[in-house]
Amino acid sequence: MRIVCLRFTSHLFVFYSLFFIFNSSSFAQEEFNVVYDTTYTVDKEGAAEVEQRISLTNNFSKIYASSYTLKIEGKKPDNLRTESAGKQIQTELKEIDGKYEIVISFPEALVGKGKTRVFSVRYTNSQIATRNGQVWDVGIPKLATPELINEYNLKVKVPSIFGAPAYISPKPRNKSDEESLQVFSFKKDDLTKAGVVAIFGDFQVFSFNLNYHLPNTSNKEIETEIALIPDTAYQKVYYENLQPAPISVRLDKDGNWMAKYKLKPQVSKEIVAQVSVQVFSQAQSHYLKVLPNSVNYYLSATDKWQVNDDQIQSLAKTLKTPRQIYDFVVNKLDYDYSRVKEDVERFGAVKALENPDRAICMEFTDLFIALSRAAGIPAREINGYAHTENPELQPLSLVADVLHAWPEYWDEKKAVWQPVDPTWEDTTGGVDFFDKFDLSHVTFAIHGESSVYPLPAGAYKEKGMPQKDITAKFGVMPILRNEQIEIKITPAETFFLPFSFDLPFISNSYSIQIKNLGQSALYNRPLILKGGKLSTSTNVEFLAPYSSTVLQATARSPLFPFGTDSELTANIGDFSDSYSLEGEHIIVSRIVLFLTLVLLLISAIFSPRAYKKVKQLVGKVRSLYN
């Protein structure tokens, strides 16, 4: 298993071509005052009409610009045109080493201090917005040469039909609506670290095919567990297939879904899962929340999270908030691409501090967790899938399964485990992954008590078999999302008869089996039981797809077949099962009871003492059903 990931961004370069009236060997930015008013108007297909309105003001009386050059990375700009005061300006588009230069030659000299030349550059860029699954990704390049620009005003106009922004970095200075467009405004200071990265839509859907390889090399039958992709605050899972079905699925203390399987001696078993994961931009409440105070280890040290180390403790005294810790980790560590390989050593927090320029995502995560716990902030690690458009470092490789690691901290105000990604902020050059998370991360396994276990999907392999066990693509919501619950009531069998033997005045045991036949988990569902002098409810706290649970109940059959007590019913919502307390075995039990009473009556005729006992017994029976 490999755990690495990266994003990338593009740049916009600006160059001056200057004409000096008097000879000069050098020039500086102070010679001109440069103001940009830039607008990206994205259409419904994702292409953008780009307008760069540039104001170039002379700061000296004897220096002016004879030409201006913009350098653009990415797709070739289409429909290029440049104008000033309503007139077209001579423009040349050059391609140099896969990059494009727009060279604008001014037709006349504009000489004099304070003189301003205003011109506009317009072109079409078809790569600004991309439809990925259920969302639109929008990327605007950052300013690569901000020192050459005095003022930069950016407006990004996006169709309203794209939906609300699920993620946008940096935070816009202003948001407004303009007919059928959403308009977001930014300034120069917002764009020096990174460009604009935005995701529009309420949620994203990923479709996964997973393979788990479970070998048993021993001579005994064993039981083992695998970690299924779980529900979290930011994702909901739908299992369209899980074969073979597990014996059971439990929810561990960190919120992992642990599926249990039996393995025969010297036999390997392969588990195949088809899963759709709905990723949300806002925290949801559809799952069982794991509170940090429910366990005692979210502030504890491990071999990778050395909370008690002197250096960690010293830093934690000054880094008191999750934001401060996050910023420290981003600024302290640098991503080392040379370490992206199989079986790479995991440094842990302390060694990451000692080797800050050799970090990959594990080191960013471990250092954040150790510092957070040392500062009294509950934190844990997530292993999972992270989608990136970078073709060089896709989350899935051709041979092994490449995963990503990121931390979560407990946000007391929101009462939620909040994911952050210091690795990606470092590799993207400053895109914010703290204030708001994107829709590209999918949790496979949660590490709170242990820094290693449980293993995530993709890590269950047989020795010497480095096959690819995870495939991922953008998906759609499953068609069959409705709950499907099967309830079955079964009476307990007696030890001396081949059928259940329910006496009308005795409490009898019943097993109530509940199967989740749907694709999503059930949480806190009330099970209502009625009949047989019983009216109560209990709670099904958690039931994963393809799993079942058995509850026990006791009820009494009525002495006479009247009223609702003649049937035992169990229901969860619209799903129910009933069991007749007037079945054949009940008739047999009444015959036995009748014969017993007859014998007692006969004996009572010959014995007053026996008559007295019969009278007491009949009284007890009456009291039970009054």
C-alpha positions as a printed Julia matrix, in Angstrom:
626×3 Matrix{Float64}:
   0.0     0.0     0.0
   1.22    3.5    -0.85
  -0.09    6.65    0.75
   0.73    9.77   -1.3
  -1.15   12.5    -3.13
  -0.68   15.84   -4.88
  -2.49   18.64   -6.65
  -1.15   21.21   -9.03
  -2.05   24.7   -10.21
  -1.3    26.94  -13.2
   0.24   30.4   -13.37
  -0.19   33.69  -15.19
   3.04   35.58  -16.0
   3.33   39.24  -16.95
   6.31   40.82  -18.74
   7.1    44.38  -19.81
   8.77   45.33  -23.05
  10.02   48.87  -22.42
  11.19   51.73  -24.58
  13.59   54.18  -22.94
  13.84   57.71  -24.3
  17.15   58.0   -22.49
  19.54   55.14  -22.2
  19.06   53.06  -19.1
  20.57   49.73  -18.21
  17.76   48.55  -15.94
  14.15   49.18  -14.97
  11.99   48.49  -11.94
   8.33   47.97  -11.17
   8.18   51.49   -9.77
   8.45   52.88  -13.33
   4.8    52.01  -14.0
   1.6    51.7   -12.05
  -0.21   48.62  -13.32
  -3.87   47.89  -12.56
  -5.74   44.77  -13.69
  -9.52   44.38  -13.8
  -9.96   40.75  -14.82
 -13.22   38.89  -15.41
 -13.73   35.18  -16.07
 -17.27   34.49  -17.31
 -17.91   30.76  -17.35
 -20.65   29.4   -19.62
 -22.89   26.35  -19.11
 -20.4    24.1   -20.93
 -17.48   25.1   -18.74
 -15.64   27.37  -21.19
 -14.74   30.87  -20.02
 -14.62   34.22  -21.73
 -11.61   35.98  -20.2
 -11.23   39.74  -20.22
  -8.06   41.4   -18.9
  -8.61   45.16  -18.7
  -5.16   46.62  -18.05
  -4.27   50.18  -17.06
  -0.6    51.14  -17.53
   0.35   54.5   -15.99
   3.77   56.1   -16.45
   5.5    57.03  -13.22
   8.24   58.98  -15.06
   8.09   61.54  -17.82
  10.73   59.97  -20.05
   9.94   56.24  -19.85
   7.03   54.53  -21.55
   6.07   50.99  -22.63
   6.18   50.1   -26.31
   4.73   46.6   -25.87
   3.26   44.29  -23.29
   3.49   40.5   -22.96
   1.3    38.02  -21.11
   2.5    34.45  -20.72
  -0.12   31.73  -20.25
   0.28   28.06  -19.33
  -2.29   25.47  -20.36
  -4.61   25.3   -23.32
  -4.09   27.64  -26.25
  -6.28   30.76  -25.91
  -8.94   30.94  -28.62
 -10.63   33.96  -30.22
  -7.85   36.31  -29.12
  -8.44   40.01  -29.6
  -6.97   43.17  -28.1
  -8.32   46.7   -28.28
  -7.87   50.15  -26.85
 -10.35   53.0   -27.11
 -12.48   50.87  -29.43
  -9.63   50.16  -31.85
  -7.92   46.83  -32.47
  -4.26   46.58  -31.43
  -1.66   44.47  -33.17
  -1.29   41.24  -31.19
   0.87   38.2   -31.76
   0.37   34.78  -30.14
   3.55   32.75  -29.73
   3.98   29.16  -28.55
   7.25   28.47  -26.72
   7.89   25.1   -25.05
   4.21   24.34  -24.67
   3.44   27.78  -23.22
   1.78   30.72  -24.91
   2.84   34.35  -25.05
   0.46   37.14  -26.01
   2.62   40.01  -27.31
   0.8    43.34  -27.63
   2.53   46.09  -29.66
   1.31   49.62  -29.0
   0.94   51.69  -32.21
   1.94   55.03  -30.75
   4.07   56.3   -27.93
   2.37   57.57  -24.81
   4.9    59.83  -23.13
   4.55   61.81  -19.94
   4.37   61.26  -16.25
   0.88   60.26  -15.14
  -0.21   59.31  -18.66
  -2.36   56.13  -18.63
  -2.83   53.61  -21.41
  -5.92   51.41  -21.03
  -6.31   48.31  -23.17
  -8.24   45.03  -23.0
  -7.17   41.5   -23.84
  -9.98   39.03  -24.5
  -9.82   35.33  -25.26
 -11.67   32.06  -24.64
 -10.34   29.32  -22.38
 -12.12   25.96  -22.5
 -10.27   24.52  -19.48
 -11.48   26.83  -16.7
 -14.39   24.63  -15.56
 -14.69   20.86  -15.75
 -17.66   18.62  -14.96
 -16.45   15.86  -12.61
 -19.21   13.5   -11.62
 -21.9    15.48   -9.81
 -19.89   18.71   -9.42
 -18.19   21.41  -11.42
 -14.5    22.13  -10.7
 -13.38   25.69  -11.49
  -9.72   26.73  -11.47
  -8.36   30.25  -12.03
  -4.55   30.65  -12.25
  -2.65   32.52   -9.56
  -0.48   35.59  -10.13
   3.06   34.37  -10.73
   4.52   37.9   -10.91
   2.53   39.95   -8.38
   5.48   42.29   -7.92
   4.82   43.69  -11.42
   1.18   44.51  -10.65
   0.08   47.26   -8.28
  -3.61   46.41   -8.14
  -5.45   43.3    -9.28
  -9.23   42.93   -9.17
 -10.71   39.61  -10.19
 -14.32   38.64  -10.8
 -15.33   35.06  -11.47
 -18.81   34.63  -12.92
 -20.28   31.14  -12.75
 -23.72   29.93  -13.96
 -26.24   29.6   -11.14
 -27.22   26.17  -12.48
 -23.82   24.88  -11.32
 -25.21   25.03   -7.78
 -23.88   26.66   -4.65
 -20.13   26.59   -3.98
 -19.31   23.51   -1.92
 -15.7    24.63   -1.64
 -13.95   27.81   -2.66
 -10.42   28.98   -1.91
  -9.42   31.66   -1.2
 -12.47   33.12    0.49
 -14.11   35.68   -1.85
 -14.17   39.32   -0.79
 -17.74   39.53   -2.04
 -20.45   37.34   -3.54
 -23.33   38.71   -5.61
 -25.86   37.57   -8.2
 -26.09   38.9   -11.73
 -29.05   37.56  -13.71
 -28.29   33.83  -14.08
 -24.71   34.11  -12.78
 -23.0    33.92   -9.39
 -20.26   36.56   -9.11
 -17.26   36.14   -6.78
 -14.75   38.97   -6.23
 -11.08   38.74   -5.24
  -8.11   41.07   -4.76
  -4.39   40.81   -5.47
  -3.49   39.68   -1.95
  -5.87   36.73   -2.29
  -4.08   35.34   -5.35
  -0.36   35.52   -4.62
  -0.13   32.13   -2.85
  -2.54   30.22   -5.08
  -5.21   30.76   -7.67
  -8.94   30.32   -7.19
 -10.07   26.72   -6.72
 -13.81   26.18   -6.44
 -16.21   23.25   -6.48
 -19.89   23.79   -7.22
 -22.6    21.33   -6.24
 -24.16   19.88   -3.11
 -22.29   16.59   -3.22
 -20.01   14.34   -5.23
 -20.41   10.62   -5.91
 -17.57    8.14   -6.35
 -18.01    4.53   -7.44
 -15.5     1.98   -6.12
 -14.74   -1.64   -6.9
 -12.78   -3.17   -4.0
 -11.05   -6.52   -3.54
  -9.95   -7.88   -0.17
  -7.64  -10.93   -0.13
  -7.81  -12.94    3.09
  -5.33  -15.85    3.32
  -5.38  -18.47    6.11
  -2.04  -20.27    6.2
  -2.76  -22.05    9.49
  -4.18  -25.53   10.02
  -7.13  -24.18   12.01
 -10.3   -22.37   11.13
  -9.92  -18.7    12.04
 -12.01  -15.55   12.16
 -10.74  -12.26   10.76
 -12.08   -8.77   10.1
 -11.79   -6.25    7.29
 -12.54   -2.52    7.35
 -15.36   -1.59    5.0
 -15.75    1.98    3.78
 -17.86    3.58    6.56
 -20.34    6.4     6.93
 -18.88    9.59    8.41
 -20.02   13.17    8.94
 -19.03   13.97    5.35
 -19.88   10.77    3.47
 -22.67    8.21    3.13
 -22.02    4.8     1.59
 -24.24    2.53   -0.49
 -23.14   -1.09   -0.9
 -24.48   -2.39   -4.18
 -22.66   -5.7    -3.74
 -20.68   -7.41   -0.97
 -19.8   -11.02   -1.69
 -19.59  -13.21    0.19
 -21.71  -11.59    2.88
 -19.97  -11.25    6.27
 -20.96  -13.12    9.41
 -21.48   -9.78   11.09
 -20.5    -6.12   10.83
 -19.7    -4.16   13.98
 -19.03   -0.5    14.58
 -15.71   -0.08   16.4
 -14.85    2.73   18.84
 -13.46    4.97   16.07
 -16.46    4.51   13.77
 -14.96    1.89   11.44
 -17.21   -0.78    9.94
 -15.51   -4.08   10.79
 -16.84   -7.05    8.81
 -16.15  -10.53   10.22
 -15.36  -13.6     8.1
 -14.49  -17.22    8.84
 -11.57  -18.77    6.96
 -11.11  -22.51    6.62
  -7.62  -24.0     7.16
  -5.13  -23.44    4.33
  -7.72  -21.55    2.26
  -7.76  -18.0     0.92
 -10.96  -16.02    0.54
 -11.56  -13.05   -1.73
 -14.14  -10.43   -0.77
 -15.57   -8.26   -3.54
 -17.39   -5.01   -2.83
 -19.08   -2.5    -5.11
 -19.65    0.75   -3.25
 -21.01    4.18   -4.12
 -19.92    6.97   -1.8
 -21.81   10.25   -1.57
 -19.44   12.99   -0.37
 -20.98   16.1     1.19
 -19.69   19.64    1.51
 -21.43   20.11    4.87
 -21.43   17.82    7.9
 -24.4    15.46    8.05
 -26.19   13.7    10.93
 -27.04   10.35    9.29
 -24.41    8.38   11.21
 -23.45    7.4    14.79
 -21.19   10.16   16.04
 -18.05    9.06   17.91
 -17.52   11.57   20.71
 -13.92   12.11   21.84
 -14.88   11.77   25.51
 -16.36    8.33   24.86
 -12.84    6.85   24.77
  -9.63    7.74   26.57
  -7.08    7.65   23.75
  -7.71   10.7    21.52
  -5.09   12.6    23.5
  -2.74    9.63   23.97
   0.72    8.96   22.51
   1.6     6.18   20.08
   4.87    5.19   18.44
   4.13    7.62   15.56
   2.35   10.3    17.56
   4.96   11.05   20.23
   2.82   13.35   22.33
   5.19   13.3    25.32
   8.34   14.19   23.38
  10.04   17.31   24.75
  10.11   19.08   21.38
   6.45   18.27   20.7
   5.46   19.46   24.18
   7.44   22.68   23.76
   5.75   23.49   20.44
   2.31   22.66   21.82
   2.7    25.37   24.45
   2.74   28.04   21.73
   0.51   26.33   19.15
  -2.8    26.31   20.96
  -5.43   26.12   18.21
  -5.99   23.71   15.3
  -5.39   26.59   12.86
  -2.05   27.49   14.42
  -0.96   23.86   14.35
  -2.09   23.46   10.75
  -0.22   26.58    9.59
   2.9    25.46   11.44
   2.85   22.03    9.77
   2.29   23.52    6.3
   5.13   26.01    6.71
   7.52   23.63    8.48
   7.37   20.61    6.16
   8.06   20.31    2.45
   6.76   17.52    0.26
   9.51   15.17   -0.99
   8.48   13.57   -4.28
  11.48   11.24   -4.26
   9.97    9.32   -1.32
   6.86    8.37   -3.25
   7.59    4.66   -3.61
   6.69    1.22   -2.29
   7.35    0.37    1.37
   8.52    3.88    2.22
   9.46    4.42    5.87
   6.89    6.22    7.96
   8.85    8.75   10.02
   6.34    9.7    12.67
   6.0    13.18   14.19
   9.45   13.54   15.8
  11.46   12.35   12.81
   9.32   14.54   10.55
  10.48   17.54   12.58
  14.06   16.38   12.22
  13.69   15.93    8.44
  11.27   18.71    7.41
  12.2    18.62    3.72
  11.54   14.87    3.35
   7.85   14.72    4.19
   5.0    13.0     2.4
   1.37   12.93    3.51
   2.02   10.57    6.45
   4.49   13.01    8.01
   2.17   16.01    7.55
  -0.6    13.98    9.21
   1.49   12.52   12.06
   2.94   15.89   13.05
  -0.48   17.54   13.07
  -1.94   14.77   15.26
   0.95   14.72   17.75
   0.92   18.51   18.19
  -2.86   18.6    18.48
  -2.98   15.9    21.13
  -0.13   17.52   23.04
  -2.14   20.77   23.0
  -5.21   18.99   24.38
  -7.07   18.85   21.04
  -8.47   15.4    20.13
  -7.1    14.33   16.74
  -6.91   11.2    14.6
  -5.72    9.94   11.21
  -7.73    9.09    8.11
  -6.56    6.75    5.37
  -8.51    6.92    2.16
  -8.91    7.91   -1.45
  -8.27   11.45   -2.67
  -9.12   12.39   -6.24
  -6.7    14.6    -8.14
  -6.45   15.65  -11.76
  -2.65   15.42  -11.63
  -1.71   12.7   -14.14
   1.65   12.02  -12.5
   0.37   11.23   -9.03
  -3.06    9.68   -9.35
  -4.37    8.11   -6.15
  -4.4     4.71   -7.88
  -1.35    3.28   -9.64
  -1.13    0.57  -12.24
   0.41   -1.93   -9.83
  -0.28   -1.07   -6.2
  -3.08    0.93   -4.64
  -2.01    4.46   -3.8
  -3.94    6.02   -0.93
  -3.74    9.33    0.86
  -3.55   10.27    4.55
  -4.94   13.36    6.27
  -5.86   14.3     9.85
  -9.1    15.16   11.59
  -9.52   17.19   14.78
 -12.54   17.48   17.05
 -14.29   20.79   16.46
 -15.98   21.5    19.77
 -18.14   24.29   18.38
 -19.5    22.26   15.46
 -19.45   18.99   17.47
 -17.92   17.15   14.52
 -14.65   15.52   13.49
 -13.3    18.11   11.05
 -10.98   16.92    8.25
  -8.07   19.09    7.07
  -5.29   18.43    4.57
  -1.96   20.17    5.25
  -0.27   18.05    2.55
  -2.41   19.43   -0.23
  -2.07   23.01    0.97
   1.7    22.53    0.68
   1.66   20.84   -2.73
  -0.85   23.27   -4.27
   1.18   26.25   -3.15
  -1.41   27.61   -0.75
  -4.92   26.39   -1.62
  -6.83   26.41    1.67
  -7.76   22.95    2.97
  -8.46   24.06    6.53
 -11.4    26.47    6.53
 -13.39   24.33    4.13
 -12.8    20.83    2.86
 -13.37   19.79   -0.74
 -15.43   16.96   -2.23
 -12.42   14.87   -3.29
 -11.61   12.93   -0.1
 -13.19    9.56    0.78
 -12.52    7.92    4.16
 -11.52    4.23    4.05
 -10.24    3.73    7.61
 -10.14    5.8    10.81
  -7.11    5.59   13.13
  -7.66    6.9    16.63
  -6.53    4.25   19.09
  -3.88    2.86   16.75
  -1.8     4.73   14.19
  -1.82    1.65   11.94
  -5.01   -0.39   12.35
  -7.43   -1.15   10.95
  -5.93   -1.46    7.5
  -7.83    0.41    4.77
  -9.23   -1.17    1.63
  -6.37   -1.78   -0.78
  -4.07   -3.11    1.96
  -5.52   -6.64    2.17
  -3.17   -8.5    -0.15
  -1.57  -11.92   -0.35
   2.2   -12.04   -0.09
   3.86  -11.62   -3.47
   0.6   -10.54   -5.12
   0.82   -6.73   -5.61
  -2.31   -6.56   -7.75
  -4.51   -3.51   -8.02
  -7.44   -3.9    -5.65
  -9.12   -0.5    -5.93
 -10.7     1.06   -8.98
 -12.49    4.39   -8.69
 -14.5     6.62  -10.96
 -17.1     9.33  -10.72
 -20.5     7.79  -10.16
 -24.2     8.53   -9.81
 -26.54    7.95   -6.92
 -27.78    4.32   -6.79
 -31.32    3.79   -8.02
 -32.29    1.48   -5.14
 -31.72    3.7    -2.11
 -34.88    2.88   -0.17
 -34.69    0.88    3.04
 -35.26   -2.85    2.78
 -35.67   -4.62    6.11
 -36.65   -8.23    6.75
 -38.06   -9.13   10.17
 -38.71  -12.72   11.25
 -40.14  -13.88   14.59
 -39.21  -17.41   15.64
 -40.35  -19.12   18.87
 -37.83  -21.04   20.93
 -38.0   -24.83   20.68
 -38.42  -26.95   23.79
 -35.85  -29.57   24.65
 -38.34  -32.46   24.61
 -40.68  -31.66   21.69
 -39.9   -31.06   17.98
 -42.0   -27.9    18.06
 -42.26  -24.87   20.29
 -44.49  -25.44   23.28
 -46.15  -22.19   24.43
 -48.15  -22.44   27.64
 -50.83  -19.75   27.9
 -49.92  -18.7    31.41
 -46.13  -18.91   31.12
 -43.69  -16.39   29.54
 -42.23  -17.91   26.35
 -39.04  -16.87   24.51
 -38.99  -15.58   20.93
 -36.11  -14.68   18.63
 -36.58  -11.64   16.4
 -34.13  -11.61   13.48
 -33.65   -8.31   11.64
 -31.85   -8.29    8.28
 -30.75   -5.15    6.47
 -31.34   -5.97    2.8
 -30.82   -2.36    1.7
 -27.65   -0.68    0.47
 -27.16    1.77    3.35
 -26.84    1.42    7.12
 -29.65    1.71    9.66
 -29.14    3.9    12.72
 -31.17    4.18   15.92
 -34.28    2.56   14.47
 -37.01    1.75   17.04
 -38.3    -1.82   17.01
 -41.86   -1.95   18.39
 -43.16   -5.23   19.88
 -46.83   -5.87   20.66
 -48.98   -8.86   21.62
 -48.94  -11.63   24.19
 -49.29   -9.25   27.14
 -46.28   -7.38   25.68
 -46.1    -3.77   24.51
 -42.61   -2.39   24.4
 -39.94   -1.0    22.11
 -36.2    -1.35   21.78
 -33.58    0.33   19.62
 -31.54   -1.03   16.72
 -28.5     1.21   17.15
 -26.55    0.17   14.05
 -27.09   -2.34   11.28
 -24.81   -2.3     8.26
 -25.9    -3.42    4.77
 -25.76   -7.18    4.23
 -25.81   -7.83    7.98
 -28.36   -8.99   10.54
 -28.97   -8.99   14.26
 -31.11  -11.12   16.6
 -33.04   -9.73   19.56
 -34.76  -11.77   22.25
 -38.26  -11.15   23.62
 -40.67  -12.91   25.96
 -44.45  -13.02   25.62
 -47.39  -15.04   26.97
 -50.0   -16.74   24.84
 -53.6   -15.88   25.84
 -55.68  -18.47   27.62
 -58.54  -17.82   25.22
 -58.21  -16.61   21.57
 -59.69  -13.17   22.03
 -58.25   -9.63   21.45
 -54.94   -8.42   20.11
 -52.91  -10.56   22.48
 -53.43  -13.52   20.18
 -50.69  -12.26   17.83
 -47.1   -11.12   18.45
 -45.99   -8.36   16.05
 -42.65   -6.64   15.48
 -42.19   -3.65   13.24
 -39.54   -1.1    12.21
 -41.21    1.69   10.31
 -43.16    0.16    7.43
 -41.51   -3.26    7.82
 -43.07   -5.85   10.11
 -43.63   -9.51   10.91
 -46.26  -11.25   12.99
 -46.43  -14.55   14.8
 -49.75  -16.14   15.7
 -50.14  -17.18   19.3
 -53.1   -19.34   18.18
 -51.12  -21.84   16.12
 -51.28  -25.63   16.18
 -48.76  -25.87   18.99
 -50.92  -23.53   21.11
 -53.92  -25.86   20.61
 -51.81  -28.81   21.71
 -50.71  -26.93   24.81
 -54.36  -26.14   25.66
 -55.34  -29.8    25.29
 -52.53  -30.72   27.66
 -53.7   -28.04   30.07
 -57.34  -29.21   29.79
 -56.44  -32.81   30.51
 -54.36  -31.7    33.47
 -57.29  -29.76   34.89
 -59.65  -32.72   34.35
 -57.29  -35.01   36.25
 -57.02  -32.49   39.05
 -60.82  -32.18   39.14
 -61.28  -35.93   39.38
 -58.74  -36.12   42.15
 -60.48  -33.27   43.91
 -63.71  -35.27   44.09
 -61.92  -37.81   46.22
 -59.73  -35.38   48.14
 -60.87  -32.04   49.65
 -57.22  -31.04   49.97
 -56.7   -31.52   46.21
 -59.84  -29.51   45.53
 -58.4   -26.67   47.53
 -55.19  -26.76   45.44
 -57.19  -26.74   42.19
 -59.11  -23.72   43.39
 -55.82  -21.91   44.2
 -54.39  -22.77   40.77
 -57.47  -21.46   38.94
 -57.22  -18.27   40.98
 -53.61  -17.76   39.94
 -54.5   -18.28   36.27
 -57.27  -15.68   36.54
 -54.94  -13.18   38.18
 -52.44  -13.52   35.36
 -55.0   -12.49   32.77
 -56.82   -9.81   34.71
